[in-house]
Amino acid sequence: MDSTCKVEEDSTFTNISLTDDTEFSSRTLYSRESLHSRMMNADMDAVEAENQVELEEKTRLINQVLELQHTLEDLSARVDAVKEENLKLKSENQVLGQYIENLMSASSVFQTTDTKSKRK
């Protein structure tokens, strides 16, 4: 900018005329573009930070889902093992029940008494 200025004064106004108005305009335009650019960069940084937070949240949720899937698989395997053990124990109980019935029927202590035949 040229440092020469022309100042004219009258009773009501003071006119300042710059010898190089285009330089002033380009500086104003540059500072507005610079401000706009900085604002855009700030907005982009905010969006990028928000995206980073979303990405971290998605990663955390994916890890949580995977952990829950593994827990579910473990529980499912345990249920299957308990079912197998239950069937095995039922089978053993049937065998033991039959064995006890056979012992009771072979023993005279557990023989049923016929009360009608003894009264006659």
Buried (B, 14 or more C-beta within 10 A) or exposed (E): EEEEEEEEEEEEEEEEEBEEEEEEEEEEEEEEEEEEEEEEEEEEEEEEEEEEEEEEEEEEEEEEEEEEEEEEEEEEEEEEEEEEEEEEEEEEEEEEEEEEEEEEEEEEEEEEEEEEEEEE
